[in-house]
């Protein structure tokens, strides 16, 4: 059973483009590499053929994974989301209770996560810890070097 993931229209479009690229560009390249290696003679001692077949297998696995992700993807209508608690696509301003630093994160699907732009995955420890919280609540989040407490200062839509 696969897990449903929520995406923006833009995020879903990027996934579809990546899948199309793999199918329309990379798959024919892999087939061509296998054909060229096969033409070089004895397949039992042909490392190039083995490498090309392995690369094709990895590509097909990547394509299957993307197809599965797309089959279980749902578009989130941002206008219908509730701002009273942290959800997917919420932009959350938090304050670290230990050092007083404030940060702003937007919770997105794992494939859309980009820490440089403040987008964190809802599947990350911080994302999971923030989900469902309301303004003023504390989220105690286990991270590799212990536990951090984040206070929810504000919730808005991206």
Backbone bond lengths (Angstrom), bond angles and torsions (degrees), N, CA, C in turn:
res aa  C-N    CA-C-N  psi(-1)  N-CA   C-N-CA  omega(-1)  CA-C   N-CA-C  phi
1 X - - - 1.451 - - 1.518 109.37 -
2 X 1.314 116.50 131.28 1.455 121.35 -178.09 1.511 111.05 -97.12
3 X 1.307 113.66 154.63 1.445 121.24 -177.56 1.529 109.91 -90.51
4 X 1.316 116.48 136.41 1.455 121.59 177.40 1.523 108.44 -73.17
5 X 1.324 116.87 135.17 1.460 122.64 176.52 1.514 108.59 -119.32
6 X 1.324 115.93 145.53 1.457 121.17 -178.37 1.517 109.76 -108.59
7 X 1.325 115.34 133.72 1.454 121.86 -175.44 1.516 110.94 -132.28
8 X 1.335 114.37 158.35 1.449 119.91 167.58 1.524 105.79 -80.43
9 X 1.326 117.36 165.55 1.472 119.58 177.33 1.516 110.24 -59.98
10 X 1.337 116.60 -39.54 1.464 121.68 -179.61 1.531 111.07 -63.61
11 X 1.327 117.14 -43.13 1.458 121.26 179.34 1.517 112.30 -64.14
12 X 1.317 116.59 -40.54 1.457 121.34 178.91 1.533 110.49 -67.73
13 X 1.311 116.38 -37.38 1.465 120.70 178.23 1.539 110.19 -63.07
14 X 1.335 116.70 -41.08 1.471 120.56 178.63 1.533 110.78 -63.20
15 X 1.326 116.33 -41.24 1.466 119.51 178.26 1.523 111.08 -61.70
16 X 1.326 116.34 -44.11 1.475 120.17 179.33 1.523 111.01 -63.15
17 X 1.336 116.96 -40.15 1.465 120.45 178.94 1.528 110.94 -63.98
18 X 1.328 116.14 -41.14 1.462 119.94 178.50 1.527 110.85 -63.51
19 X 1.329 116.80 -43.55 1.467 120.74 178.38 1.528 110.83 -62.00
20 X 1.325 116.91 -45.67 1.464 120.59 179.00 1.524 111.23 -60.93
21 X 1.335 117.34 -39.79 1.469 120.93 178.50 1.533 110.25 -62.64
22 X 1.332 116.14 -45.06 1.463 119.49 179.81 1.521 111.49 -61.95
23 X 1.331 116.81 -42.23 1.462 120.73 -178.44 1.529 112.74 -73.42
24 X 1.337 116.39 -43.37 1.464 120.31 -171.79 1.529 114.21 -88.35
25 X 1.331 117.72 -23.96 1.465 120.22 -176.78 1.531 111.55 -114.12
26 X 1.317 115.94 -54.89 1.463 119.71 -174.17 1.528 113.43 -71.19
27 X 1.340 117.69 -38.97 1.476 120.44 -179.49 1.527 111.14 -61.83
28 X 1.351 119.49 -47.55 1.475 118.39 177.24 1.534 112.95 -62.43
29 X 1.341 117.27 -34.69 1.473 120.20 177.28 1.523 110.30 -62.76
30 X 1.341 116.67 -42.16 1.467 120.84 -179.60 1.532 110.14 -64.55
31 X 1.322 117.31 -42.33 1.468 121.10 178.52 1.520 110.77 -63.02
32 X 1.326 116.26 -40.38 1.463 121.36 178.98 1.527 110.67 -64.22
33 X 1.333 117.18 -41.83 1.473 121.27 179.31 1.527 110.61 -62.74
34 X 1.326 116.79 -39.04 1.468 120.68 178.44 1.523 110.10 -66.59
35 X 1.327 116.37 -43.40 1.469 120.26 -179.72 1.530 110.86 -62.61
36 X 1.326 116.77 -41.74 1.473 120.04 -179.93 1.525 110.68 -66.07
37 X 1.342 116.68 -40.81 1.462 119.98 179.95 1.527 110.68 -67.78
38 X 1.338 116.86 -37.11 1.460 121.42 179.99 1.530 110.09 -63.82
39 X 1.340 116.70 -35.58 1.468 120.94 -178.50 1.527 112.57 -68.99
40 X 1.330 116.93 -11.52 1.471 119.90 -176.55 1.516 113.25 -85.98
41 X 1.325 117.97 5.88 1.458 118.83 172.15 1.508 115.24 116.78
42 X 1.325 115.46 -144.47 1.467 125.30 -172.19 1.525 111.67 -55.06
43 X 1.350 116.68 114.55 1.468 121.54 -176.97 1.525 112.50 -71.63
44 X 1.329 118.55 -23.31 1.469 120.55 -177.58 1.529 111.91 -69.96
45 X 1.322 117.43 -21.96 1.468 120.70 -179.82 1.527 111.33 -122.36
46 X 1.308 116.89 25.78 1.453 120.22 -174.55 1.538 109.96 -106.80
47 X 1.324 115.80 94.52 1.474 121.19 -178.48 1.536 110.92 -64.57
48 X 1.308 116.58 -32.85 1.461 120.29 179.54 1.539 110.72 -64.10
49 X 1.331 116.03 -39.69 1.458 121.34 177.73 1.532 110.35 -64.79
50 X 1.348 115.92 -45.88 1.465 120.35 179.05 1.529 111.17 -59.88
51 X 1.331 116.60 -42.67 1.466 120.99 -179.93 1.532 110.63 -65.35
52 X 1.324 116.76 -40.74 1.467 120.64 179.70 1.531 110.79 -66.21
53 X 1.350 117.01 -40.16 1.467 120.20 177.42 1.529 111.12 -65.49
54 X 1.324 116.99 -39.02 1.469 120.68 178.91 1.535 110.07 -66.51
55 X 1.327 116.66 -42.29 1.475 120.41 178.59 1.523 109.94 -62.64
56 X 1.339 117.11 -39.35 1.455 120.51 177.87 1.526 110.63 -64.04
57 X 1.316 117.47 -41.13 1.463 121.64 178.34 1.523 111.48 -61.59
58 X 1.337 116.69 -42.18 1.465 120.66 178.50 1.533 110.23 -65.10
59 X 1.322 116.57 -40.69 1.467 120.99 178.99 1.523 110.36 -62.55
60 X 1.328 117.15 -45.23 1.468 120.72 -179.80 1.534 110.93 -63.86
61 X 1.338 116.45 -35.15 1.454 120.23 177.31 1.541 110.26 -66.07
62 X 1.319 116.08 -41.31 1.470 121.49 178.03 1.530 110.51 -63.56
63 X 1.329 116.89 -42.67 1.468 121.53 178.67 1.531 109.84 -62.82
64 X 1.328 117.25 -45.31 1.475 121.01 -179.45 1.524 110.50 -62.48
65 X 1.325 117.42 -40.08 1.464 121.32 179.64 1.532 110.62 -64.13
66 X 1.331 116.47 -44.16 1.471 120.54 178.58 1.524 111.19 -64.76
67 X 1.324 116.91 -41.25 1.469 120.09 178.36 1.521 110.67 -61.98
68 X 1.323 116.57 -40.45 1.460 121.39 178.18 1.539 110.45 -64.76
69 X 1.316 116.38 -43.65 1.466 120.81 178.33 1.523 110.22 -60.32
70 X 1.328 116.53 -45.43 1.473 120.13 -179.54 1.527 111.55 -65.96
71 X 1.320 116.75 -35.98 1.463 120.02 179.66 1.525 111.61 -65.29
72 X 1.325 116.94 -27.44 1.461 121.52 -178.43 1.526 112.78 -106.71
73 X 1.315 117.01 12.73 1.466 121.32 -178.63 1.528 110.37 -87.02
74 X 1.293 115.33 143.44 1.461 122.21 176.37 1.519 108.25 -129.41
75 X 1.325 115.70 139.59 1.467 120.47 177.07 1.518 108.49 -86.25
76 X 1.313 114.96 133.38 1.455 120.62 179.23 1.521 108.40 -94.81
77 X 1.327 115.97 126.01 1.451 121.52 174.84 1.526 106.95 -86.30
78 X 1.328 115.62 103.50 1.463 120.78 -173.56 1.525 113.51 -60.40
79 X 1.327 117.79 -28.86 1.469 120.34 -176.83 1.528 111.86 -70.62
80 X 1.345 117.27 -19.42 1.462 120.32 -178.11 1.528 113.20 -95.84
81 X 1.330 117.09 0.23 1.462 119.79 -176.15 1.520 111.49 -80.37
82 X 1.304 114.80 148.84 1.450 124.73 -178.52 1.534 109.32 -88.19
83 X 1.337 117.27 126.91 1.461 120.71 -179.42 1.520 112.96 -88.41
84 X 1.321 118.59 1.56 1.461 119.73 -175.88 1.526 112.38 -79.37
85 X 1.344 117.45 -18.33 1.460 120.13 177.49 1.522 109.49 -142.99
86 X 1.328 115.20 162.63 1.459 121.39 -176.84 1.527 110.01 -75.36
87 X 1.334 116.00 124.26 1.461 123.63 178.24 1.525 109.18 -132.09
88 X 1.322 116.53 179.16 1.456 120.76 172.41 1.530 107.57 -58.39
89 X 1.302 117.10 138.02 1.467 126.62 -178.52 1.529 113.66 73.99
90 X 1.324 117.92 7.84 1.461 120.19 173.13 1.524 108.09 -75.21
91 X 1.324 115.52 141.19 1.460 120.78 169.11 1.517 105.14 -101.59
92 X 1.311 115.82 120.88 1.453 121.67 -172.12 1.518 109.74 -118.87
93 X 1.322 115.53 129.32 1.460 120.02 172.79 1.521 106.53 -99.78
94 X 1.333 115.87 124.87 1.457 120.96 -177.09 1.525 110.46 -126.04
95 X 1.322 114.29 155.78 1.465 120.82 177.55 1.519 107.72 -120.91
96 X 1.323 115.98 125.58 1.452 121.47 176.68 1.525 107.44 -74.80
97 X 1.333 117.18 118.45 1.465 121.77 -175.48 1.526 112.22 -69.41
98 X 1.322 118.46 -21.02 1.466 121.43 -178.62 1.524 111.54 -77.71
99 X 1.341 116.21 -50.52 1.467 118.67 -174.91 1.530 113.80 -111.10
100 X 1.327 117.87 -2.16 1.464 121.21 177.23 1.521 115.04 78.09
101 X 1.321 117.83 2.51 1.470 120.99 -178.77 1.529 109.98 -72.29
102 X 1.343 116.01 140.83 1.463 119.85 174.88 1.520 108.39 -107.39
103 X 1.337 115.07 143.64 1.457 121.67 -179.77 1.513 108.36 -138.64
104 X 1.316 115.26 156.83 1.457 121.12 177.01 1.519 108.08 -123.20
105 X 1.327 116.19 128.31 1.455 121.98 179.06 1.519 109.51 -128.30
106 X 1.326 115.92 146.21 1.459 121.77 168.89 1.520 106.41 -111.67
107 X 1.326 116.62 126.69 1.461 120.95 -178.48 1.525 109.43 -86.58
108 X 1.322 115.84 124.14 1.467 122.04 -176.64 1.525 109.88 -134.68
109 X 1.326 116.48 173.94 1.464 121.48 174.74 1.522 108.76 -65.21
110 X 1.315 116.58 156.44 1.456 121.62 -175.31 1.531 112.50 -55.65
111 X 1.313 118.05 -40.86 1.469 120.33 -177.42 1.525 112.92 -70.78
112 X 1.330 118.04 -16.30 1.461 121.36 179.23 1.527 112.35 -97.86
113 X 1.328 117.30 -5.47 1.464 121.18 -176.08 1.529 111.08 -62.60
114 X 1.326 115.75 137.79 1.458 123.05 178.38 1.521 107.05 -157.68
115 X 1.325 116.06 99.74 1.455 120.91 -174.11 1.526 112.49 -61.30
116 X 1.343 117.09 -31.19 1.470 120.38 179.61 1.517 111.97 -60.16
117 X 1.333 116.48 -32.68 1.468 119.95 -179.98 1.527 111.64 -100.89
118 X 1.339 116.76 9.40 1.460 120.66 176.56 1.514 114.51 81.15
119 X 1.335 117.25 14.45 1.465 120.91 179.12 1.519 108.66 -98.17
120 X 1.353 115.67 118.25 1.455 119.47 178.32 1.521 109.71 -116.28
121 X 1.310 114.94 151.79 1.459 120.93 -178.11 1.522 111.04 -72.78
122 X 1.326 116.12 141.64 1.461 120.43 174.12 1.529 110.33 -67.30
123 X 1.338 117.25 -15.33 1.456 121.58 178.62 1.525 113.02 -89.95
124 X 1.343 117.81 -7.85 1.459 121.11 178.38 1.526 109.57 -73.61
125 X 1.331 117.93 160.73 1.475 119.06 178.47 1.531 112.73 -55.77
126 X 1.323 117.59 -43.52 1.473 120.13 179.94 1.524 109.94 -67.38
127 X 1.336 117.54 -44.14 1.460 121.04 178.46 1.515 112.10 -58.05
128 X 1.334 116.12 -46.79 1.469 120.58 179.13 1.526 111.25 -62.74
129 X 1.333 115.70 -39.30 1.458 120.05 -178.56 1.518 113.43 -68.30
130 X 1.338 116.55 -29.36 1.469 120.68 -178.10 1.528 112.91 -85.63
131 X 1.325 117.69 -28.21 1.466 120.95 -176.72 1.531 111.67 -54.55
132 X 1.318 115.37 132.05 1.459 121.27 175.93 1.514 114.87 84.51
133 X 1.325 117.98 -7.97 1.468 120.62 -179.21 1.526 109.97 -79.26
134 X 1.346 115.13 156.90 1.461 122.27 179.30 1.518 109.71 -115.17
135 X 1.332 116.62 165.45 1.458 121.64 178.70 1.529 109.18 -56.85
136 X 1.337 115.52 133.41 1.455 121.41 -179.93 1.513 113.80 94.18
137 X 1.332 118.11 -18.06 1.464 120.83 -179.82 1.524 110.90 -78.62
138 X 1.321 114.75 156.75 1.456 121.54 175.73 1.521 109.20 -103.52
139 X 1.315 115.18 139.05 1.462 120.92 175.49 1.523 107.34 -114.90
140 X 1.327 117.20 116.16 1.464 121.98 175.54 1.521 106.74 -91.79
141 X 1.329 115.98 116.81 1.464 120.73 -172.41 1.523 110.02 -120.55
142 X 1.328 116.15 126.67 1.465 121.13 176.72 1.515 109.15 -79.73
143 X 1.311 115.16 123.66 1.461 122.27 176.82 1.528 106.78 -123.99
144 X 1.339 117.75 166.56 1.471 119.18 -175.85 1.536 115.24 -51.33
145 X 1.329 118.24 -33.51 1.465 118.11 -178.17 1.534 112.59 -102.36
146 X 1.321 118.04 28.49 1.465 121.05 175.81 1.515 112.67 128.45
147 X 1.330 114.96 -144.68 1.458 121.06 -179.71 1.520 108.85 -124.16
148 X 1.342 115.85 135.31 1.462 119.03 174.94 1.524 108.19 -114.61
149 X 1.315 114.68 147.98 1.460 120.32 176.50 1.517 107.97 -110.40
150 X 1.342 115.17 124.12 1.450 121.18 178.14 1.519 109.40 -116.26
151 X 1.317 116.19 129.33 1.467 121.21 176.76 1.529 107.51 -95.47
152 X 1.324 116.74 132.10 1.464 121.17 179.55 1.535 107.46 -80.16
153 X 1.346 115.87 115.77 1.468 120.74 179.99 1.530 112.00 -91.43
154 X 1.338 116.26 -41.07 1.465 119.14 179.55 1.525 109.86 -156.29
155 X 1.338 114.67 156.23 1.469 122.09 178.10 1.517 106.93 -132.21
156 X 1.322 116.16 129.28 1.466 119.89 176.56 1.516 108.30 -143.81
157 X 1.301 117.50 177.67 1.464 123.38 177.76 1.514 108.66 -98.65
158 X 1.314 115.44 143.46 1.457 120.43 -178.77 1.507 112.27 -66.87
